Amino acid sequence: MTSVEFVIADRVARITLNRPERMNAFTAQMHAELGAALATVSRDDAVRALVITGAGRAFCTGQDLSERRVPAAAAPVDLGRSIDDHYVPLVLKLRALPIPVIAALNGVAAGAGIALALSCDLVIAARSARFVSGFERLGVIPDAGGSWLLQRALGPARAMAFAMLGGTIEAEDAARLGLIWRCVDDAAVPAAVDEALARVRSASRAALRAAKVAMQASAASGFEQQLRLERELMQLLGAGADYREGVQAFFDRRAPNFA
């Protein structure tokens, strides 16, 4: 059985983390399969969106510690190398995709699974889903970009407490705090994802790509720097066919027909 199920249909790529017996914890094999899937998506210009979810009752519970067990007399584990080899490439590839990436949070996200979810552009969570922090009990910190992502989503005070003291954030609270986009009833997750995909398919691909660039850059930009980036992106968009079609559709009082 593969660690990742990957399909492309109707211009949507779907990745399902497929280790339900281990709550979809990361292994080296899963990282390799995820990397291959993301590379395929990045090369396919026909794909309009990517959806990531988990099989079973978990989204992803972070690193599978069976690959990290360290006997007392063993040499120290180089966690930095694991981060460099696996987690950094994963989140950078995910955030670099020029299409909307939707996390369908079907269950618990813990450890690096939190960073995986938050590295997606949109998170739609089942009401029973939750974010679980237990870094302090393992003697580690939020990684895979988690310390950066959590602080910007939760604010410094809540993020610091979550990282240092652990705890659980239920899906409803995550939506209220702005950690995720939507929380819906468990049975309604597929419909909520389909609704988002329908909006993606009808939108300007150029605008979606530029919005992703602008929003990601804003986290590290000063105000004037961001104004300059907005100007550059708007200049590119204004020269494109999508802008002309969008304005014409506005005056024609019809839905735009983007390529």
BAFI-3210 file (N, C-alpha, C; in Angstrom, 3 decimals, decimal comma, padded with zeros to 6 digits):
// residues 259
n [1|2|3|4|5|6|7|8|9|10|11|12|13|14|15|16|17|18|19|20|21|22|23|24|25|26|27|28|29|30|31|32|33|34|35|36|37|38|39|40|41|42|43|44|45|46|47|48|49|50|51|52|53|54|55|56|57|58|59|60|61|62|63|64|65|66|67|68|69|70|71|72|73|74|75|76|77|78|79|80|81|82|83|84|85|86|87|88|89|90|91|92|93|94|95|96|97|98|99|100|101|102|103|104|105|106|107|108|109|110|111|112|113|114|115|116|117|118|119|120|121|122|123|124|125|126|127|128|129|130|131|132|133|134|135|136|137|138|139|140|141|142|143|144|145|146|147|148|149|150|151|152|153|154|155|156|157|158|159|160|161|162|163|164|165|166|167|168|169|170|171|172|173|174|175|176|177|178|179|180|181|182|183|184|185|186|187|188|189|190|191|192|193|194|195|196|197|198|199|200|201|202|203|204|205|206|207|208|209|210|211|212|213|214|215|216|217|218|219|220|221|222|223|224|225|226|227|228|229|230|231|232|233|234|235|236|237|238|239|240|241|242|243|244|245|246|247|248|249|250|251|252|253|254|255|256|257|258|259]
n.u [000,847|000,560|001,875|000,681|-002,173|-002,833|-004,432|-005,517|-008,199|-010,764|-009,452|-008,506|-006,189|-005,732|-004,574|-004,252|-003,290|-002,180|-001,933|-003,660|-003,656|-001,558|-002,283|-001,702|000,952|004,144|006,563|009,766|009,194|006,621|007,228|008,776|006,878|004,991|006,563|006,996|004,375|003,712|005,576|004,620|002,148|003,053|004,078|001,957|000,012|-002,697|-003,965|-006,063|-006,393|-005,364|-006,155|-005,704|-005,949|-006,639|-006,600|-008,934|-009,261|-007,626|-005,917|-003,094|-000,508|002,037|005,546|006,357|007,231|008,372|010,379|012,225|013,133|015,358|017,767|019,222|022,023|022,683|023,964|023,464|020,485|020,258|018,229|018,054|019,020|016,982|014,907|015,920|016,117|013,536|011,180|011,481|011,750|009,179|007,202|008,014|007,707|004,967|003,928|004,898|003,439|001,548|-001,208|-004,421|-004,301|-005,962|-006,641|-008,366|-009,441|-009,861|-009,608|-007,623|-004,816|-001,475|001,764|004,110|002,063|000,356|001,734|001,739|-001,004|-001,421|000,259|-001,109|-003,334|-006,025|-008,004|-010,344|-012,226|-013,436|-015,945|-015,234|-012,526|-009,199|-006,439|-003,463|-001,007|002,004|004,627|006,382|006,399|007,872|010,294|010,888|010,313|007,732|007,975|008,899|008,142|006,223|006,486|006,617|004,237|002,194|002,454|001,753|-000,840|-002,199|-001,349|001,184|000,978|-000,900|000,256|002,772|002,068|000,829|002,981|004,777|003,378|001,664|-001,444|-004,831|-006,594|-009,753|-011,681|-013,774|-012,980|-010,566|-011,408|-012,724|-010,614|-009,135|-007,265|-007,880|-009,855|-012,627|-015,035|-016,976|-019,812|-018,995|-019,934|-020,353|-017,997|-016,939|-018,780|-018,323|-015,685|-016,043|-017,602|-015,765|-013,927|-015,473|-015,666|-013,010|-012,581|-014,088|-012,824|-010,312|-007,323|-004,879|-005,273|-005,688|-003,187|-001,561|-002,671|-001,938|000,850|001,042|-000,211|001,341|003,801|003,258|003,542|006,191|006,893|007,491|005,228|005,447|007,031|005,255|003,270|004,629|004,954|002,284|001,643|003,308|002,252|-000,372|000,097|001,015|-001,302|-003,165|-002,324|-003,093|-005,253|-007,316|-008,074|-009,206|-011,357|-012,758|-013,565|-015,116|-017,131|-018,301|-019,528|-021,205|-022,921|-022,715|-021,417|-017,882|-015,807|-013,204|-010,111]
n.v [-001,200|002,202|005,212|007,534|008,572|009,608|011,518|012,974|014,674|016,115|018,578|018,972|018,252|015,707|014,793|012,240|011,490|008,406|006,572|005,390|003,673|004,553|007,073|008,762|009,602|011,068|009,476|008,561|007,421|008,447|011,169|011,079|010,232|012,266|014,413|013,645|013,699|016,435|017,538|016,586|017,922|020,573|020,650|020,374|022,222|022,242|021,737|023,123|023,378|022,103|019,580|018,499|015,863|013,511|009,958|007,966|008,677|010,811|013,799|014,482|013,438|014,364|013,597|010,168|008,512|006,049|005,886|007,401|006,525|006,486|004,735|004,727|004,507|005,170|007,111|010,686|011,957|013,623|015,994|018,292|017,645|015,967|017,819|019,499|017,672|016,691|018,142|020,935|021,045|020,050|021,932|024,236|023,567|023,215|025,774|027,167|026,415|027,540|027,637|027,487|025,837|023,531|022,457|019,790|019,249|016,504|015,354|015,042|017,219|017,243|018,065|018,250|017,990|020,076|022,262|021,415|021,609|024,380|025,429|025,259|027,070|027,472|026,304|023,948|022,647|019,727|019,607|017,992|017,952|018,876|020,800|019,740|020,316|019,069|019,463|020,202|017,999|016,169|017,275|019,122|021,671|023,620|022,868|022,707|025,127|025,791|027,484|030,002|030,139|029,708|031,896|034,040|033,416|033,025|035,068|036,530|035,952|033,809|031,915|031,506|030,334|028,022|026,719|026,405|025,374|023,502|021,846|021,906|022,940|023,265|022,718|024,590|026,712|027,253|028,327|030,595|032,020|032,626|030,881|028,985|028,782|027,821|026,065|023,234|020,991|017,545|015,789|017,604|018,426|017,451|018,728|021,422|021,687|021,161|023,366|025,453|024,721|025,073|027,829|028,466|027,398|029,120|031,496|033,973|032,633|033,922|036,007|034,585|033,396|035,657|036,765|034,888|035,187|037,853|037,830|035,992|037,313|039,550|038,958|039,285|041,751|045,285|048,127|050,006|048,520|046,467|047,880|048,511|045,959|045,245|047,109|046,225|043,666|044,319|045,739|043,706|042,089|043,836|043,956|041,611|039,074|038,209|040,356|042,133|040,571|040,269|042,929|043,518|041,617|042,603|044,958|043,834|042,532|039,806|036,539|036,254|034,743|033,077|031,862]
n.w [000,000|-000,845|000,648|000,028|-001,680|-004,929|-007,295|-010,383|-011,605|-013,531|-013,661|-011,118|-008,632|-006,249|-003,121|-000,840|002,313|003,304|005,541|007,567|009,759|011,273|011,844|009,773|010,001|009,254|007,214|005,789|003,327|002,819|002,573|000,233|-001,649|-001,470|-002,356|-005,023|-006,002|-005,710|-007,433|-009,871|-009,988|-010,132|-012,678|-014,367|-016,250|-016,594|-014,224|-011,816|-009,097|-005,873|-003,578|-000,304|001,963|004,655|005,173|006,998|010,510|011,061|010,035|009,789|011,871|012,269|012,568|012,253|014,975|015,217|013,420|014,613|017,033|019,747|021,238|024,540|024,516|021,971|019,179|018,961|017,389|014,318|013,992|012,536|010,015|009,128|008,965|006,934|004,809|004,405|005,498|005,015|002,106|001,511|002,535|001,212|-001,505|-001,517|-000,874|-003,023|-005,210|-007,978|-007,734|-006,044|-002,926|-001,051|002,174|003,363|006,262|007,884|010,349|013,334|013,494|014,145|015,535|012,914|011,170|011,682|010,591|007,950|007,278|007,699|005,820|003,529|001,324|001,881|004,527|005,250|007,737|009,354|011,890|014,006|013,884|015,013|016,302|017,673|020,030|021,137|021,458|023,509|025,154|023,826|023,715|021,700|019,171|017,454|014,086|010,570|009,581|011,377|013,668|012,528|011,020|012,942|014,704|013,076|012,472|014,920|016,532|018,677|021,495|021,943|020,226|021,400|023,858|022,914|021,731|023,871|026,085|025,110|024,214|022,916|020,048|019,066|016,055|015,633|017,290|016,063|013,623|014,561|015,688|013,484|012,541|010,666|007,621|007,335|009,324|009,275|009,497|009,913|007,871|005,890|004,779|002,201|000,422|001,023|000,188|-002,553|-003,217|-002,844|-004,822|-007,116|-007,158|-007,526|-010,092|-011,645|-011,425|-012,308|-013,375|-013,451|-011,634|-009,253|-008,944|-008,664|-006,358|-004,455|-004,456|-003,565|-001,021|000,415|000,377|001,907|004,584|005,224|004,332|004,344|004,542|002,390|000,651|000,076|-001,240|-003,585|-004,677|-005,104|-007,070|-009,162|-009,656|-010,345|-012,666|-014,362|-014,406|-015,516|-018,118|-019,166|-020,678|-019,023|-017,406|-019,264|-020,128|-017,718|-017,115|-019,373|-019,076|-016,763|-017,662|-019,530|-017,928|-017,176|-016,328|-016,125|-018,623|-018,247|-019,551]
ca.u [000,000|001,323|001,641|-000,056|-003,015|-002,721|-005,186|-005,896|-009,438|-011,552|-008,532|-008,199|-005,314|-006,118|-003,612|-004,760|-002,288|-002,820|-001,444|-004,652|-003,310|-000,582|-002,844|-001,072|002,227|005,143|007,739|010,593|008,468|005,546|007,842|009,175|005,677|004,436|007,407|006,734|003,045|003,762|006,327|003,689|001,183|003,722|004,363|000,710|-000,645|-004,151|-004,495|-006,530|-006,357|-004,911|-006,822|-004,968|-006,708|-006,092|-007,466|-009,254|-009,727|-006,643|-005,343|-001,683|-000,049|003,451|006,568|006,206|008,364|009,018|011,598|013,071|013,427|016,795|018,214|020,028|023,442|022,865|024,441|022,369|019,791|020,392|016,908|018,221|019,138|015,642|014,163|016,441|015,886|012,140|010,106|011,670|011,304|007,735|006,401|008,372|007,039|003,532|003,632|005,305|002,507|000,839|-002,641|-004,937|-004,139|-007,002|-006,538|-009,637|-008,999|-010,840|-009,412|-006,586|-003,523|-000,554|003,154|004,305|000,776|-000,182|002,402|001,255|-002,318|-001,329|000,989|-002,093|-003,916|-007,348|-008,248|-011,742|-012,103|-014,589|-016,168|-014,545|-011,075|-008,554|-004,996|-002,906|000,404|002,647|006,057|007,156|006,487|008,886|011,559|011,131|009,562|007,004|008,926|008,316|007,538|005,138|006,655|006,304|002,831|001,325|002,486|001,020|-002,259|-002,788|-000,803|002,337|000,669|-001,490|001,211|003,802|001,488|000,592|004,276|005,481|002,558|000,852|-002,883|-005,654|-007,489|-010,830|-011,889|-014,616|-012,148|-009,565|-012,065|-012,998|-009,341|-008,505|-006,243|-008,362|-010,899|-013,994|-015,356|-018,301|-020,128|-018,129|-020,505|-020,434|-016,663|-016,812|-019,562|-017,645|-014,523|-016,548|-018,027|-014,550|-013,364|-016,299|-015,286|-011,668|-012,677|-014,711|-012,012|-009,143|-006,132|-003,826|-005,565|-005,452|-001,736|-001,017|-003,149|-001,111|002,147|000,920|-000,549|002,504|004,852|002,876|003,975|007,576|007,122|007,056|004,050|005,815|007,474|004,069|002,630|005,353|004,628|000,913|001,692|003,894|001,304|-001,510|000,550|000,991|-002,682|-003,846|-001,898|-003,513|-006,585|-008,328|-008,584|-010,105|-012,582|-013,491|-014,204|-016,173|-018,234|-018,973|-020,423|-022,214|-023,752|-022,655|-020,267|-016,710|-015,412|-011,759|-009,521]
ca.v [000,000|003,444|006,135|008,676|008,374|010,817|011,456|014,230|014,495|017,341|019,699|019,083|017,227|015,334|013,991|011,695|010,822|007,093|005,671|005,579|002,872|005,350|008,423|009,503|010,188|011,146|008,618|008,927|007,014|009,409|012,394|010,853|010,168|013,628|015,217|013,263|014,188|017,889|017,826|016,352|019,030|021,808|020,585|020,206|023,530|022,087|021,607|024,409|023,414|020,892|019,293|017,556|015,368|012,304|008,790|007,578|009,665|011,873|014,487|014,103|013,614|014,710|012,576|008,827|008,399|004,741|006,130|008,327|005,991|006,636|004,057|005,590|004,458|005,467|008,449|011,652|012,071|014,944|016,421|019,340|017,025|015,517|019,017|019,928|016,669|016,335|019,094|022,200|020,912|019,831|023,146|025,203|023,149|023,432|027,198|027,705|026,054|028,741|027,343|027,354|024,547|023,421|021,369|019,293|018,730|015,496|014,931|015,699|017,644|017,402|018,162|018,819|018,000|021,428|023,089|020,983|022,216|025,842|025,802|025,327|028,408|027,459|025,126|023,656|021,611|019,072|020,107|017,111|018,081|019,697|020,964|019,279|020,639|018,313|019,602|020,286|016,666|015,429|017,999|019,780|022,908|023,599|022,935|022,732|026,447|025,951|028,648|031,183|030,104|029,829|033,251|034,942|033,063|033,129|036,179|036,073|035,433|032,473|031,010|031,162|029,386|026,761|026,084|026,107|024,652|022,482|022,046|021,538|023,962|022,618|023,326|025,793|027,785|027,598|029,234|031,861|032,705|032,947|029,899|028,327|029,536|027,408|024,855|022,770|019,665|016,531|015,278|018,687|018,789|017,309|019,755|022,705|021,665|021,299|024,762|026,250|024,378|025,705|029,242|028,508|027,138|030,260|032,699|034,203|031,929|034,919|036,733|033,685|033,243|036,917|036,926|034,030|035,849|039,069|037,529|035,387|038,319|040,572|038,580|039,698|043,023|046,550|048,643|050,587|047,408|045,755|048,739|048,354|044,642|045,322|047,853|045,360|042,604|044,917|046,069|042,457|041,641|044,756|043,700|040,272|038,870|038,011|041,662|042,639|039,777|040,579|044,242|043,419|040,863|043,496|045,847|043,006|041,940|038,350|035,933|036,243|033,447|033,075|030,671]
ca.w [000,000|-000,889|001,760|-000,500|-002,853|-005,740|-008,543|-011,027|-012,347|-013,695|-013,443|-009,688|-008,073|-004,883|-002,373|000,415|003,142|003,360|006,588|008,632|010,943|012,018|011,869|008,674|010,420|008,192|007,110|004,635|002,125|002,575|002,061|-001,156|-002,477|-001,506|-003,227|-006,412|-006,363|-005,854|-008,662|-010,985|-010,003|-010,560|-014,114|-015,116|-016,363|-016,639|-012,866|-011,306|-007,632|-005,187|-002,303|000,536|003,106|005,236|005,252|008,359|011,485|011,268|008,881|009,857|013,252|012,313|012,336|012,816|015,887|015,093|012,643|015,373|018,357|020,023|022,459|025,418|024,178|020,552|018,837|018,848|016,109|013,704|013,559|011,533|008,696|008,753|008,548|005,633|003,770|004,193|005,803|004,295|000,711|001,420|002,702|000,177|-002,742|-001,358|-000,925|-004,319|-006,272|-008,428|-007,719|-004,681|-002,253|-000,023|003,135|003,878|007,556|008,254|011,731|014,108|012,932|015,263|015,134|011,586|010,483|011,821|009,588|006,637|007,058|007,633|004,607|002,447|001,197|002,497|005,361|005,571|008,755|009,966|013,253|014,956|013,725|016,038|016,253|018,947|020,247|022,205|021,185|024,746|025,751|023,071|023,767|020,418|018,933|016,186|012,979|009,225|009,436|012,337|014,546|011,705|010,630|014,112|015,250|012,191|012,480|016,253|017,298|019,468|022,831|021,835|019,588|022,381|024,806|022,206|021,505|025,108|027,052|024,451|024,267|021,767|019,487|018,321|014,743|015,742|017,833|015,044|012,675|015,254|015,914|012,213|012,210|009,452|006,921|007,623|010,073|008,876|010,001|009,312|006,624|004,913|004,277|000,743|-000,266|001,214|-000,704|-003,922|-003,389|-003,034|-006,123|-008,148|-007,201|-008,128|-011,536|-012,329|-011,197|-013,161|-012,906|-013,248|-010,397|-008,128|-008,811|-008,148|-004,981|-003,607|-004,342|-002,759|000,366|001,057|000,531|002,877|005,928|005,448|003,651|004,890|003,852|001,102|-000,193|-000,383|-002,236|-004,849|-005,218|-005,621|-008,327|-010,181|-009,985|-011,051|-014,016|-015,118|-014,583|-016,417|-019,494|-019,544|-021,258|-017,978|-016,972|-020,304|-020,092|-016,497|-017,232|-020,375|-018,477|-015,824|-018,411|-020,195|-016,866|-017,297|-015,664|-017,016|-019,183|-018,276|-020,197]
c.u [000,881|000,962|000,777|-000,891|-003,050|-003,476|-005,379|-007,129|-010,179|-010,739|-008,225|-007,298|-005,737|-005,056|-004,271|-003,619|-002,888|-002,095|-002,401|-004,327|-002,281|-001,002|-002,105|000,187|003,240|006,201|008,566|009,890|007,362|006,107|008,213|007,961|004,991|005,237|007,163|005,380|003,055|004,541|005,441|002,695|001,834|003,984|003,104|-000,064|-002,166|-004,765|-004,836|-006,443|-005,841|-005,653|-006,001|-005,835|-006,032|-007,108|-007,731|-009,639|-008,746|-006,295|-003,867|-001,201|001,457|004,354|006,194|007,436|009,009|010,276|012,594|013,441|014,929|017,139|019,183|021,496|023,727|023,421|023,254|021,766|019,957|019,026|016,992|018,328|017,788|014,792|014,599|016,059|014,424|011,160|010,251|011,272|009,794|006,959|006,749|007,725|005,551|003,184|003,991|004,347|001,686|-000,672|-003,117|-004,749|-005,098|-006,694|-007,949|-009,312|-010,069|-010,738|-008,255|-005,378|-002,611|000,865|003,304|003,045|000,084|000,419|001,953|-000,081|-002,208|-000,515|000,080|-002,734|-005,256|-007,485|-009,734|-011,730|-013,446|-014,726|-015,430|-013,030|-010,505|-007,056|-004,438|-001,419|000,927|004,153|006,887|007,316|007,507|010,244|011,912|010,288|008,696|007,983|008,174|007,623|006,462|005,275|006,310|004,809|001,907|001,304|001,685|-000,473|-002,917|-002,418|000,267|001,977|000,112|-000,496|002,294|003,282|001,280|001,900|004,919|004,697|001,720|-000,618|-003,549|-006,490|-008,511|-011,104|-012,723|-013,812|-011,090|-010,146|-012,309|-011,725|-008,641|-007,381|-006,589|-009,469|-012,297|-014,008|-016,785|-018,562|-019,321|-018,637|-020,517|-019,083|-016,543|-017,571|-018,898|-016,405|-014,975|-017,004|-016,820|-013,931|-014,155|-015,938|-013,898|-011,763|-013,241|-013,889|-010,891|-007,934|-005,005|-004,032|-005,314|-003,950|-001,136|-001,451|-002,300|000,265|002,069|000,674|000,616|003,593|004,542|003,365|005,379|007,889|006,768|005,924|004,412|006,307|006,276|003,298|003,306|005,047|003,226|000,887|002,234|002,920|000,106|-001,124|000,526|-000,431|-003,420|-003,494|-002,403|-004,942|-007,661|-008,913|-009,559|-011,432|-013,420|-014,224|-015,344|-017,383|-019,002|-019,961|-021,508|-023,186|-023,870|-021,458|-019,083|-016,377|-013,893|-011,248|-009,083]
c.v [001,247|004,326|007,324|008,223|009,685|010,623|012,875|013,943|015,820|018,580|019,962|017,924|016,967|014,410|013,546|011,001|009,489|006,123|005,745|004,804|003,579|006,818|009,358|010,247|010,093|010,058|009,117|008,560|008,005|010,715|012,240|010,863|011,530|014,520|014,920|013,786|015,693|018,294|017,634|017,491|020,298|021,833|020,548|021,520|023,432|022,035|022,989|024,518|022,083|020,780|018,243|017,157|014,124|011,174|008,451|008,754|010,793|012,537|014,106|014,397|013,848|013,515|011,246|008,558|007,015|004,837|007,000|007,789|005,971|005,902|004,937|005,635|004,834|006,876|009,404|011,665|013,489|015,354|017,513|018,774|016,528|016,683|019,441|018,965|016,495|017,506|020,433|022,072|020,762|021,141|024,188|024,843|023,457|024,907|027,810|027,341|027,278|028,572|027,317|025,933|024,524|022,238|021,025|018,549|017,787|015,053|015,661|016,046|017,916|017,494|018,847|018,773|019,348|022,329|022,705|021,636|023,717|026,326|025,810|026,705|028,527|026,183|025,053|022,466|021,031|019,554|019,254|017,221|018,983|019,755|020,626|019,582|019,792|018,388|019,540|018,917|015,784|016,113|018,687|021,048|022,732|023,793|022,936|024,071|026,732|027,173|029,943|031,262|030,337|031,248|034,212|034,638|033,332|034,413|035,653|035,440|034,015|031,480|030,585|030,138|028,023|025,999|025,617|025,202|023,549|022,817|021,656|022,732|023,235|023,395|024,602|026,966|028,213|028,553|030,597|032,686|033,104|032,004|029,173|029,165|029,140|026,165|024,475|021,414|018,620|016,069|016,323|019,063|018,606|018,382|021,120|022,795|021,855|022,731|025,667|025,982|025,009|027,182|029,416|028,357|028,338|031,539|032,808|033,488|032,918|035,666|035,863|033,529|034,500|037,146|036,101|034,663|037,039|038,749|036,867|036,421|039,302|040,254|039,065|041,067|044,207|047,110|049,189|049,510|046,647|046,580|048,593|047,001|044,636|046,037|046,980|044,273|043,153|045,296|044,829|042,002|042,534|044,539|042,359|040,204|038,739|039,344|042,220|041,885|040,104|041,904|044,203|042,677|041,720|044,389|045,071|042,371|040,431|037,836|035,949|034,834|033,452|031,784|029,669]
c.w [000,000|000,297|001,349|-001,691|-003,624|-007,041|-009,068|-011,864|-012,392|-013,294|-011,960|-009,279|-006,633|-004,296|-001,081|001,139|003,581|004,301|007,778|009,902|011,821|012,045|010,908|009,106|009,285|008,339|005,929|003,337|001,796|002,013|000,589|-002,074|-002,569|-002,439|-004,690|-006,872|-006,589|-007,101|-009,881|-011,106|-010,548|-012,058|-014,970|-015,146|-016,380|-015,247|-012,316|-009,787|-007,114|-003,869|-001,565|001,720|003,640|005,205|006,719|009,236|011,749|009,949|008,785|011,268|013,339|012,076|012,987|013,679|015,868|014,234|013,403|016,756|018,574|021,321|023,247|025,001|022,729|020,353|018,712|017,447|015,584|013,150|012,499|010,137|008,212|008,274|007,153|004,508|003,421|004,351|005,091|002,826|000,576|001,493|001,647|-001,161|-002,677|-001,529|-002,273|-005,441|-006,682|-008,500|-006,273|-004,165|-001,064|000,876|003,599|005,165|008,101|009,707|012,352|013,240|014,119|014,731|013,791|010,745|010,591|010,750|008,182|006,326|006,848|006,446|003,389|002,442|001,915|003,312|005,664|006,512|009,142|011,405|014,295|014,866|014,814|015,775|017,635|019,000|021,396|022,067|022,465|025,403|025,035|023,093|022,470|020,330|017,684|015,028|011,658|008,955|010,455|013,220|013,819|011,420|011,815|014,648|014,393|012,174|013,830|016,984|018,240|020,802|022,769|021,233|020,574|023,382|024,161|022,027|022,805|026,048|026,441|024,519|022,964|021,335|018,636|017,035|014,822|016,273|016,822|014,017|013,317|015,434|014,619|011,835|010,917|008,842|007,379|008,495|009,709|009,519|009,240|007,956|005,526|004,324|002,768|-000,030|-000,141|000,327|-002,148|-004,203|-003,623|-004,396|-007,260|-008,286|-007,812|-009,641|-012,291|-012,215|-012,224|-012,582|-012,616|-011,939|-009,174|-007,871|-008,188|-006,697|-004,025|-003,396|-003,394|-001,286|001,098|001,316|001,650|004,281|006,248|004,864|004,535|004,038|002,471|000,132|-000,758|-001,414|-003,592|-005,495|-005,800|-006,968|-009,452|-010,615|-010,758|-012,478|-014,901|-015,405|-015,583|-017,870|-020,012|-020,049|-020,194|-017,519|-018,001|-020,293|-018,860|-016,567|-018,247|-019,829|-017,483|-016,559|-019,160|-019,211|-017,034|-016,519|-016,623|-017,469|-019,340|-018,907|-019,163]
res [m|t|s|v|e|f|v|i|a|d|r|v|a|r|i|t|l|n|r|p|e|r|m|n|a|f|t|a|q|m|h|a|e|l|g|a|a|l|a|t|v|s|r|d|d|a|v|r|a|l|v|i|t|g|a|g|r|a|f|c|t|g|q|d|l|s|e|r|r|v|p|a|a|a|a|p|v|d|l|g|r|s|i|d|d|h|y|v|p|l|v|l|k|l|r|a|l|p|i|p|v|i|a|a|l|n|g|v|a|a|g|a|g|i|a|l|a|l|s|c|d|l|v|i|a|a|r|s|a|r|f|v|s|g|f|e|r|l|g|v|i|p|d|a|g|g|s|w|l|l|q|r|a|l|g|p|a|r|a|m|a|f|a|m|l|g|g|t|i|e|a|e|d|a|a|r|l|g|l|i|w|r|c|v|d|d|a|a|v|p|a|a|v|d|e|a|l|a|r|v|r|s|a|s|r|a|a|l|r|a|a|k|v|a|m|q|a|s|a|a|s|g|f|e|q|q|l|r|l|e|r|e|l|m|q|l|l|g|a|g|a|d|y|r|e|g|v|q|a|f|f|d|r|r|a|p|n|f|a]
***
